[in-house]
Amino acid sequence: MIILENLLEDIPLKSNMRVLDLGCGNGLTSIFLAKEYGVQVFAVDLWISATENYKRFKKMGFEKQIIPIHADALGLPFAEDYFDAVISIDSYHYFGSNETYFDTCLSKLLKKNALFAIGIPGMKFEIHNCIPHEMKPYWDEDTLKTWNSCDWWEKVFLNSENFILRKIQEMDCFEEAWTDWLKTENKFALGDRPMIEMDNGRYMNLISIIGNKK
């Protein structure tokens, strides 16, 4: 939630907006968007079932405001020109780290001037061909394929036919976000602890990308 709060500091979401929460996971980001901004949220995830998320939304009193969808980001089941905004936290890099995804899969679903805002893990500089020896035990090739630098992402979006890039930068909540994650007893968090200790702020970062559909 720290990444989402940081991302939305300067973003004017309004209660009449229809928002796509792309890669919502267990729906906590969707609940935050609905509660804090009053927007209608379509909570999409491939790995968490719509039923599981619906039970969570209903328990929190948002069953009419948040619509859970089980779908692949590569085949989203929505009408064209449907969304006023798309928000994606810690997920866009898994399916969108290429020069075609936004234009071919996502842009047609967004209204003209629709807001686009994502927060993703990345690297301070491109590291794929020069992985530091001490980090090799912690970074597998599949992970590194999706972790890129601000410069890399900037080129991707500047080359888009349907995207206006407003701002791309390293987020200032890296340490706070990772600390919050690592203090949990989640098995993946436990596995990440030695990686973060070894990185020690040298290579990894968090990246925010904000723009609009043309």
Helices and strands as residue ranges (DSSP letters): H 2-7, G 8-10, E 18-22, H 28-37, E 40-45, H 50-59, E 66-70, E 83-89, H 92-96, H 101-101, I 102-106, G 107-109, E 110-123, G 133-135, H 141-146, H 150-158, E 163-170, H 174-182, H 187-199, E 204-213
